[in-house]
Amino acid sequence: MPGKIIYNGKSLLDNKTPIIAVAVNGNKSAPNSKTGDMLQTYILTKDIDPRLANKTGQDFGICGNCPHRGIPSTDPKRATAENRGCYVRIDQGPLIVYKSFHKGKYPIATDQEIIEIGSNRPVRLGTYGDPAAVPRNVWDLLISKSTGHTGYSHQSKIKDSYSDICMHSVEDKKEAIAAWKDGKRTFRIIQSVDEIIKGKEVLCPASKEAGRKSVCELCKLCSGSEIKKRSVAIVQH
């Protein structure tokens, strides 16, 4: 996973946790079936194995108040938190990037290099971790010459300044309506396509229920309020 460090400093979510953000190339020969071939960005606790950070609750600096983090556990048999609902497998991409970082495989990118890394390609903000943990100017550089991007944040109440580049992840209809009143676009997990709010939401084109008509690389609906489109919902999977 060749890549570069685009941020190395304190988390903006708690102003104390040392974190890193690493941009890595996707697997062109076998891209993610939903996202397609996008530049991936991993936001990780700098000095704590991501599995342990999640298990002990020390992942607030990268995930903030996301309800899918799970419940901290002291069970020696567990690798991660109890009742964790996040779809990201920590033992895959996040762990690989964390170990590679500690092996010194990623150089620190200059501002110009950050621009070049994201140039002429679609970018995924926060493949793991919440984009609001990283200074806004880093993302602005990364997507300044990109062909588009996707991003999701549970921290909109804390970091409203990110809502134009990130979807506001919500848990229910009530949260979605409140966000729409603030001019934000939302990403919502639903249990059935019948829950789609007509005129306000569209079913994720990359989902099975939508017939997998597209992939994130091409769709780019999930790029925040900077585009004037309906919000996005996806059936839980």
Backbone bond lengths (Angstrom), bond angles and torsions (degrees), N, CA, C in turn:
res aa  C-N    CA-C-N  psi(-1)  N-CA   C-N-CA  omega(-1)  CA-C   N-CA-C  phi
1 M - - - 1.459 - - 1.520 109.63 -
2 P 1.322 119.88 76.86 1.455 121.12 178.83 1.518 110.08 -63.18
3 G 1.308 117.18 141.54 1.451 120.18 -178.58 1.511 111.43 -173.46
4 K 1.342 116.04 -174.96 1.455 121.03 179.65 1.525 110.40 -141.68
5 I 1.322 115.18 155.07 1.455 121.75 178.30 1.527 108.10 -81.60
6 I 1.325 116.55 120.90 1.458 119.72 -179.90 1.534 111.54 -102.26
7 Y 1.333 117.09 -12.66 1.459 120.87 174.31 1.518 110.10 -154.14
8 N 1.322 115.94 137.29 1.466 122.56 178.54 1.525 106.27 -144.95
9 G 1.324 116.66 99.56 1.459 119.82 -176.50 1.518 111.12 -178.70
10 K 1.320 116.83 -160.17 1.457 121.27 -178.69 1.532 111.26 -80.97
11 S 1.324 114.86 147.44 1.455 120.59 176.33 1.524 110.11 -69.27
12 L 1.310 116.26 139.76 1.459 120.44 175.93 1.526 111.96 -80.15
13 L 1.325 116.98 -6.22 1.459 119.68 -179.53 1.517 112.21 -81.60
14 D 1.339 116.45 -31.98 1.468 119.11 177.52 1.529 112.98 -130.97
15 N 1.322 116.00 -1.89 1.472 122.39 178.42 1.524 113.88 58.08
16 K 1.335 116.39 28.29 1.460 118.37 177.49 1.529 114.78 -147.78
17 T 1.317 117.68 -33.53 1.463 119.73 -176.03 1.523 111.60 -70.19
18 P 1.344 118.43 123.73 1.470 120.08 175.13 1.529 109.08 -69.51
19 I 1.317 116.17 124.94 1.458 120.28 -179.49 1.529 110.19 -132.59
20 I 1.311 114.84 166.12 1.463 121.47 173.05 1.522 107.59 -131.61
21 A 1.313 115.39 152.75 1.466 121.41 170.87 1.518 105.62 -125.51
22 V 1.318 115.92 125.55 1.461 121.53 -176.58 1.525 109.69 -122.17
23 A 1.309 115.85 129.44 1.468 121.00 176.30 1.519 107.89 -97.31
24 V 1.308 116.58 125.67 1.466 120.89 -179.01 1.518 110.33 -129.88
25 N 1.301 116.49 151.56 1.457 121.91 177.98 1.518 110.20 -73.04
26 G 1.320 115.77 142.06 1.452 119.31 175.20 1.519 110.12 -75.16
27 N 1.307 116.50 175.23 1.462 122.08 178.90 1.529 109.03 -87.26
28 K 1.319 116.86 98.44 1.468 120.91 -176.38 1.525 113.12 -62.50
29 S 1.338 115.93 -32.32 1.461 119.03 -177.85 1.524 112.11 -77.31
30 A 1.344 116.55 -24.21 1.460 120.42 179.21 1.527 109.03 -145.86
31 P 1.341 117.17 68.86 1.458 120.57 -177.57 1.526 112.58 -66.46
32 N 1.312 116.30 158.29 1.449 121.97 176.40 1.530 109.33 -53.72
33 S 1.323 117.31 131.93 1.463 120.73 -174.08 1.525 112.79 -66.17
34 K 1.326 118.32 -23.22 1.459 121.24 179.47 1.522 111.94 -94.21
35 T 1.333 116.31 -44.67 1.465 118.57 -174.55 1.517 113.63 -86.86
36 G 1.345 117.35 -28.26 1.453 119.48 -174.84 1.524 110.04 81.67
37 D 1.312 116.69 -161.08 1.469 121.59 -176.14 1.528 110.20 -89.19
38 M 1.328 115.94 99.08 1.464 121.54 -179.86 1.529 110.13 -128.04
39 L 1.326 116.17 154.38 1.453 120.34 171.42 1.519 106.70 -69.57
40 Q 1.325 116.73 127.72 1.460 121.61 -176.97 1.533 110.65 -99.33
41 T 1.325 117.21 145.06 1.461 120.35 176.82 1.524 109.71 -128.94
42 Y 1.321 115.64 126.10 1.459 121.87 -178.65 1.523 109.90 -110.23
43 I 1.326 116.62 127.10 1.458 123.03 178.06 1.525 106.37 -108.46
44 L 1.319 116.10 117.28 1.468 120.99 -170.99 1.519 112.53 -133.74
45 T 1.336 115.79 152.02 1.457 119.63 169.75 1.530 106.38 -65.34
46 K 1.314 116.24 132.42 1.465 120.40 -170.94 1.525 113.27 -67.19
47 D 1.313 117.59 -40.78 1.464 120.40 -171.33 1.519 114.28 -117.66
48 I 1.326 117.79 10.40 1.460 121.11 -179.72 1.517 109.48 -125.84
49 D 1.327 116.21 125.93 1.462 121.06 175.43 1.530 107.99 -47.32
50 P 1.335 118.67 130.34 1.465 120.34 -176.16 1.524 114.47 -57.91
51 R 1.324 117.08 -29.07 1.465 119.86 177.22 1.523 110.42 -68.08
52 L 1.334 115.33 -45.04 1.459 120.17 179.76 1.528 110.93 -67.60
53 A 1.330 116.57 -38.97 1.459 120.41 179.12 1.524 109.92 -59.19
54 N 1.328 116.59 -42.86 1.455 120.35 178.91 1.527 111.16 -69.13
55 K 1.304 117.18 -45.04 1.463 121.28 -177.26 1.520 111.97 -60.13
56 T 1.330 117.19 -39.08 1.465 121.51 -175.47 1.525 114.05 -94.68
57 G 1.325 117.05 -2.56 1.453 120.11 -179.08 1.512 113.87 83.56
58 Q 1.326 117.08 8.66 1.460 120.59 179.89 1.530 111.92 -83.75
59 D 1.318 116.09 10.22 1.462 120.42 178.64 1.532 112.85 -92.04
60 F 1.345 117.80 8.86 1.462 119.58 178.61 1.527 110.49 -58.28
61 G 1.326 116.66 -35.58 1.459 120.61 -178.37 1.514 114.33 -64.00
62 I 1.324 117.47 -18.28 1.465 120.12 178.01 1.521 112.96 -115.12
63 C 1.330 116.67 -21.01 1.463 120.18 -177.56 1.524 113.47 -116.52
64 G 1.329 117.28 -12.21 1.450 120.44 179.53 1.513 112.74 57.64
65 N 1.332 116.64 -138.75 1.455 120.17 -176.36 1.525 113.62 -93.82
66 C 1.302 117.32 26.93 1.463 120.81 177.20 1.528 109.71 -57.89
67 P 1.325 118.66 126.32 1.467 121.51 -177.75 1.521 114.10 -71.69
68 H 1.341 116.65 -9.67 1.463 119.23 -177.49 1.526 113.43 -91.52
69 R 1.350 116.02 5.70 1.467 119.82 178.12 1.522 111.46 -66.67
70 G 1.320 117.79 -30.52 1.454 121.47 -176.40 1.518 111.66 96.01
71 I 1.318 115.20 -173.23 1.464 122.25 -177.51 1.529 109.19 -107.96
72 P 1.337 118.05 127.53 1.476 120.36 179.63 1.522 111.49 -52.81
73 S 1.322 115.49 143.02 1.466 120.67 -175.66 1.531 111.46 -133.05
74 T 1.330 115.36 148.68 1.469 121.89 174.61 1.523 110.38 -110.85
75 D 1.324 116.10 6.39 1.465 121.27 -179.83 1.530 109.53 -66.61
76 P 1.338 118.41 116.19 1.469 120.86 -178.55 1.527 113.69 -63.60
77 K 1.315 116.99 -16.64 1.459 120.70 -179.15 1.533 112.43 -85.24
78 R 1.329 115.93 -12.42 1.462 119.82 -177.52 1.522 110.92 -94.01
79 A 1.340 115.27 144.52 1.466 120.18 176.76 1.525 111.19 -96.88
80 T 1.349 116.06 -25.42 1.463 120.92 -178.78 1.526 109.78 -135.64
81 A 1.323 116.36 -178.73 1.458 121.70 -177.90 1.523 112.26 -65.43
82 E 1.315 115.45 157.83 1.459 120.46 177.04 1.528 110.00 -74.92
83 N 1.311 115.35 147.32 1.472 122.32 177.25 1.522 112.63 55.49
84 R 1.306 117.52 31.67 1.464 120.84 177.41 1.522 109.05 -68.56
85 G 1.349 115.65 127.33 1.458 119.34 -176.73 1.513 114.37 -109.10
86 C 1.322 117.77 0.46 1.462 121.09 -178.66 1.530 110.40 -67.06
87 Y 1.346 115.58 139.59 1.468 119.92 -177.85 1.530 112.93 -78.14
88 V 1.341 118.10 -12.58 1.467 120.85 -177.16 1.523 110.38 -78.65
89 R 1.316 116.37 127.28 1.466 121.80 175.30 1.528 108.50 -80.03
90 I 1.329 116.24 108.05 1.464 120.10 -177.59 1.523 111.70 -63.60
91 D 1.337 116.40 -31.96 1.460 119.95 -176.49 1.528 112.57 -77.53
92 Q 1.311 117.14 1.81 1.461 119.79 177.63 1.536 109.74 -106.81
93 G 1.311 118.21 -110.61 1.464 120.92 -175.83 1.516 115.32 -50.51
94 P 1.350 119.58 -52.87 1.464 120.39 -178.27 1.525 113.29 -57.24
95 L 1.329 116.92 -42.94 1.458 119.91 -178.90 1.530 111.55 -68.90
96 I 1.322 116.27 -39.29 1.472 120.05 178.96 1.524 110.26 -61.86
97 V 1.351 116.15 -45.20 1.461 120.43 -179.77 1.524 110.79 -65.63
98 Y 1.332 116.89 -41.02 1.473 121.08 179.25 1.531 110.83 -60.43
99 K 1.327 116.37 -47.00 1.462 119.94 -179.35 1.528 111.29 -66.75
100 S 1.319 116.44 -38.55 1.466 120.24 179.51 1.524 110.74 -65.34
101 F 1.332 116.11 -38.48 1.470 120.63 176.91 1.522 110.54 -59.33
102 H 1.325 116.79 -45.27 1.461 120.61 -177.53 1.531 112.64 -75.80
103 K 1.297 116.74 -9.48 1.469 120.82 172.18 1.518 110.98 -92.92
104 G 1.331 115.76 0.84 1.462 120.56 177.99 1.507 115.01 76.23
105 K 1.329 116.88 26.33 1.470 119.90 -175.42 1.528 114.30 -83.32
106 Y 1.337 116.61 -12.59 1.458 119.17 -176.35 1.527 111.69 -113.47
107 P 1.312 118.44 117.59 1.471 120.93 174.82 1.524 109.96 -76.90
108 I 1.321 116.55 159.96 1.457 121.04 177.06 1.525 109.50 -82.41
109 A 1.314 116.95 129.12 1.460 121.46 -177.98 1.526 111.28 -85.44
110 T 1.309 116.18 141.12 1.464 121.38 172.08 1.524 108.01 -78.48
111 D 1.328 117.25 169.93 1.463 119.86 178.26 1.527 111.18 -57.88
112 Q 1.323 116.28 -42.46 1.460 119.76 -179.71 1.522 110.84 -65.17
113 E 1.316 116.66 -37.86 1.470 120.30 179.37 1.525 110.54 -68.11
114 I 1.336 117.28 -34.81 1.467 119.69 177.40 1.523 109.77 -62.20
115 I 1.318 116.44 -41.62 1.464 120.68 177.09 1.527 110.52 -61.06
116 E 1.330 115.73 -44.30 1.460 121.11 -177.75 1.527 111.68 -67.46
117 I 1.325 116.44 -36.73 1.467 120.60 -179.87 1.527 111.21 -58.69
118 G 1.334 115.95 -40.99 1.454 119.79 -177.51 1.515 114.54 -92.43
119 S 1.311 116.67 -1.13 1.458 121.10 -175.47 1.529 113.47 -67.33
120 N 1.317 115.90 134.58 1.471 123.45 174.03 1.526 114.30 58.79
121 R 1.325 115.23 35.49 1.459 118.94 176.25 1.526 109.62 -157.48
122 P 1.325 118.05 157.83 1.455 120.36 177.52 1.526 110.09 -78.40
123 V 1.320 116.18 145.60 1.465 121.52 -175.05 1.528 110.73 -121.86
124 R 1.303 116.08 138.06 1.461 121.80 176.93 1.529 108.52 -105.14
125 L 1.321 117.23 108.76 1.458 121.00 -179.82 1.524 108.97 -81.65
126 G 1.333 116.08 116.02 1.452 119.12 178.84 1.510 114.49 76.99
127 T 1.323 116.51 58.38 1.467 120.14 171.50 1.521 108.01 -56.12
128 Y 1.316 115.55 -39.02 1.466 123.22 169.41 1.523 106.71 -139.93
129 G 1.328 116.61 134.85 1.458 120.58 -177.20 1.519 111.05 97.13
130 D 1.308 116.08 158.36 1.461 121.60 -177.54 1.523 110.61 -92.25
131 P 1.331 117.84 127.32 1.467 120.69 -179.09 1.525 114.52 -54.31
132 A 1.346 117.31 -27.75 1.464 120.54 -177.71 1.526 112.75 -68.80
133 A 1.318 117.84 -8.48 1.466 120.84 177.27 1.525 111.15 -76.57
134 V 1.316 116.06 -19.06 1.472 122.93 -174.43 1.533 109.49 -107.29
135 P 1.340 117.92 139.57 1.466 120.47 178.69 1.524 112.61 -50.81
136 R 1.313 115.51 137.84 1.459 121.94 -176.42 1.531 112.49 -56.66
137 N 1.332 117.17 -37.44 1.468 119.26 -176.09 1.528 112.53 -62.65
138 V 1.327 117.40 -26.76 1.465 120.92 177.67 1.524 109.72 -63.90
139 W 1.337 115.52 -46.96 1.472 119.56 179.76 1.521 110.77 -67.68
140 D 1.335 116.53 -37.32 1.461 119.12 179.02 1.526 111.18 -60.06
141 L 1.325 116.18 -40.90 1.465 120.42 177.69 1.524 110.38 -65.49
142 L 1.336 115.41 -45.55 1.466 120.29 -174.36 1.522 112.60 -64.07
143 I 1.327 117.51 -36.20 1.464 119.48 -176.51 1.531 113.11 -100.79
144 S 1.334 116.52 3.18 1.467 120.05 -175.37 1.524 113.54 -59.52
145 K 1.335 117.64 -32.34 1.457 120.76 179.27 1.530 111.92 -125.36
146 S 1.332 115.21 20.93 1.462 119.68 -179.89 1.527 109.52 -78.28
147 T 1.319 116.30 170.85 1.459 121.31 177.17 1.529 110.75 -93.48
148 G 1.321 115.84 8.10 1.464 121.43 -179.26 1.509 110.27 141.18
149 H 1.323 116.38 171.37 1.462 119.07 -179.17 1.522 110.26 -155.93
150 T 1.333 115.24 166.09 1.462 122.06 170.82 1.519 107.41 -128.66
151 G 1.328 117.19 153.23 1.456 120.36 178.94 1.514 110.03 -166.17
152 Y 1.343 116.09 147.15 1.460 121.68 -178.39 1.520 108.58 -139.10
153 S 1.324 116.31 139.88 1.459 119.37 179.07 1.520 110.98 -143.05
154 H 1.346 115.34 136.93 1.455 121.09 173.17 1.525 110.27 -92.19
155 Q 1.338 116.51 1.29 1.463 119.95 -171.52 1.523 114.12 -102.60
156 S 1.297 118.10 22.68 1.459 119.87 -174.74 1.527 113.37 -58.75
157 K 1.330 117.91 -29.98 1.462 120.02 179.21 1.530 110.58 -71.15
158 I 1.333 115.31 -23.72 1.459 119.82 179.56 1.523 110.28 -93.95
159 K 1.309 116.62 -42.50 1.457 122.17 -173.67 1.533 111.48 -122.39
160 D 1.312 116.95 70.23 1.458 120.32 -179.19 1.524 112.43 -61.50
161 S 1.334 115.95 -23.27 1.467 119.03 -176.67 1.524 113.06 -69.48
162 Y 1.324 117.93 -3.60 1.464 121.35 179.85 1.528 111.59 -101.43
163 S 1.336 117.61 -5.62 1.461 119.62 -172.82 1.522 114.01 -67.20
164 D 1.320 117.93 -19.25 1.462 118.26 179.16 1.525 112.22 -77.77
165 I 1.347 117.21 -21.05 1.465 119.41 179.35 1.526 112.81 -111.21
166 C 1.325 116.99 -8.16 1.470 120.58 -179.03 1.521 111.14 -129.71
167 M 1.299 115.95 145.64 1.452 121.11 171.73 1.522 108.36 -72.50
168 H 1.319 116.45 146.37 1.454 121.25 175.99 1.527 107.23 -88.12
169 S 1.308 117.66 109.38 1.462 121.46 -179.99 1.531 108.97 -73.32
170 V 1.317 116.33 122.36 1.463 120.82 -178.71 1.525 110.19 -122.10
171 E 1.327 114.76 159.99 1.466 119.88 -175.15 1.525 113.45 -102.37
172 D 1.330 117.06 -18.28 1.458 118.44 -178.54 1.532 110.91 -156.55
173 K 1.307 114.85 176.67 1.464 122.24 -177.62 1.526 111.51 -61.13
174 K 1.327 116.75 -39.72 1.463 121.39 -178.62 1.526 110.93 -61.28
175 E 1.330 116.76 -45.02 1.464 120.96 179.01 1.525 110.26 -65.22
176 A 1.313 116.32 -38.47 1.468 120.62 -179.19 1.531 110.77 -63.22
177 I 1.316 116.48 -47.20 1.464 120.42 -178.86 1.531 110.73 -61.87
178 A 1.337 116.48 -40.43 1.468 120.36 178.83 1.525 110.56 -62.94
179 A 1.317 116.20 -39.72 1.470 120.69 -179.76 1.529 110.68 -68.08
180 W 1.315 116.80 -39.87 1.468 120.20 179.67 1.519 110.77 -62.57
181 K 1.322 116.99 -36.21 1.460 120.70 178.97 1.524 111.34 -64.32
182 D 1.356 115.71 -25.44 1.467 120.88 177.54 1.522 112.16 -90.05
183 G 1.339 116.34 4.37 1.454 120.27 178.98 1.515 114.81 82.46
184 K 1.327 116.69 15.04 1.459 120.59 -179.60 1.526 111.04 -94.47
185 R 1.308 115.74 151.94 1.464 121.33 172.03 1.516 107.57 -98.55
186 T 1.305 116.50 145.50 1.456 120.51 -173.23 1.524 113.59 -119.76
187 F 1.331 113.40 159.26 1.463 121.49 171.48 1.517 105.17 -124.44
188 R 1.333 116.11 122.78 1.462 120.48 -172.76 1.515 111.23 -130.92
189 I 1.323 116.12 136.12 1.460 121.51 175.49 1.522 107.84 -91.09
190 I 1.321 116.14 128.17 1.463 121.77 -179.19 1.529 109.62 -120.79
191 Q 1.308 115.83 166.17 1.460 120.46 -179.34 1.528 112.50 -94.38
192 S 1.340 115.97 -21.30 1.459 120.60 -177.95 1.525 109.37 -152.24
193 V 1.318 116.79 150.56 1.467 120.77 178.72 1.525 111.10 -62.71
194 D 1.335 116.89 -19.22 1.464 121.01 179.08 1.521 111.72 -67.13
195 E 1.339 117.23 -16.56 1.462 121.33 -178.04 1.533 112.44 -83.78
196 I 1.324 117.64 -8.75 1.460 120.91 178.56 1.539 109.87 -57.36
197 I 1.322 115.95 131.44 1.461 120.43 178.51 1.528 107.95 -90.02
198 K 1.311 115.33 107.81 1.460 120.94 -174.66 1.531 111.46 -61.28
199 G 1.315 113.76 137.12 1.447 120.01 179.95 1.519 113.47 86.03
200 K 1.329 116.05 -14.75 1.462 120.67 -178.49 1.535 112.88 -116.97
201 E 1.332 116.18 -32.29 1.461 120.85 -175.69 1.523 111.22 -128.01
202 V 1.314 114.27 155.23 1.456 121.38 173.83 1.523 107.65 -128.67
203 L 1.309 116.22 145.83 1.460 120.68 178.34 1.517 109.78 -71.47
204 C 1.321 117.33 134.31 1.466 121.73 -179.46 1.535 110.47 -51.37
205 P 1.340 118.17 118.97 1.468 121.72 -177.94 1.531 113.50 -62.24
206 A 1.343 116.89 -19.65 1.460 119.64 -179.15 1.522 112.79 -89.37
207 S 1.322 116.48 -1.83 1.464 120.00 -176.78 1.527 112.12 -81.74
208 K 1.311 114.25 159.49 1.459 120.37 178.32 1.523 110.06 -62.35
209 E 1.333 116.07 -40.17 1.460 120.95 -177.41 1.526 112.43 -64.99
210 A 1.343 116.34 -25.93 1.469 120.81 178.69 1.525 111.26 -93.10
211 G 1.323 115.73 5.31 1.460 120.22 178.49 1.516 113.96 80.68
212 R 1.338 115.50 16.67 1.468 120.93 -179.30 1.539 111.03 46.65
213 K 1.315 114.43 53.16 1.461 120.96 -176.74 1.532 112.97 -71.34
214 S 1.319 116.86 -19.40 1.454 119.98 -178.18 1.524 109.52 -154.41
215 V 1.324 116.02 -177.70 1.470 122.44 173.34 1.532 106.49 -132.00
216 C 1.316 116.68 161.01 1.464 120.95 -176.20 1.530 112.19 -55.42
217 E 1.323 116.34 -37.18 1.464 122.24 179.80 1.527 111.85 -52.98
218 L 1.333 116.12 -36.24 1.456 121.25 -176.49 1.525 112.88 -101.85
219 C 1.314 116.55 -33.08 1.458 121.47 -175.04 1.532 113.02 -71.25
220 K 1.319 116.97 -59.24 1.478 124.15 176.71 1.526 114.43 61.47
221 L 1.331 117.73 22.93 1.457 119.88 176.57 1.526 111.89 -67.56
222 C 1.322 116.38 -27.71 1.463 120.60 -175.18 1.528 112.06 -89.71
223 S 1.313 116.39 57.62 1.470 120.05 -178.26 1.519 112.11 -119.01
224 G 1.348 116.86 25.20 1.456 120.14 175.56 1.515 114.02 81.52
225 S 1.336 114.82 -168.88 1.460 120.33 -173.71 1.517 113.83 -81.34
226 E 1.335 117.30 1.99 1.465 119.12 178.44 1.527 111.59 -68.78
227 I 1.331 116.40 -17.45 1.459 119.45 173.86 1.529 108.31 -111.57
228 K 1.308 117.44 144.99 1.459 122.17 -177.16 1.526 110.01 -96.36
229 K 1.326 113.85 77.30 1.456 121.14 179.15 1.525 109.19 -129.55
230 R 1.334 115.63 169.37 1.451 119.10 176.04 1.530 110.42 -68.26
231 S 1.319 116.08 159.27 1.458 120.81 176.40 1.527 108.77 -71.92
232 V 1.327 116.09 172.08 1.466 121.36 -172.68 1.531 110.37 -121.05
233 A 1.306 115.85 140.30 1.460 121.90 175.80 1.515 108.42 -131.59
234 I 1.321 115.81 151.57 1.462 120.38 178.75 1.521 109.42 -140.65
235 V 1.310 116.92 141.60 1.461 121.39 178.75 1.530 108.18 -72.41
236 Q 1.324 116.73 134.99 1.458 121.64 -177.40 1.525 110.99 -56.04
237 H 1.329 115.04 136.80 1.464 119.74 -179.13 1.522 110.14 -139.78
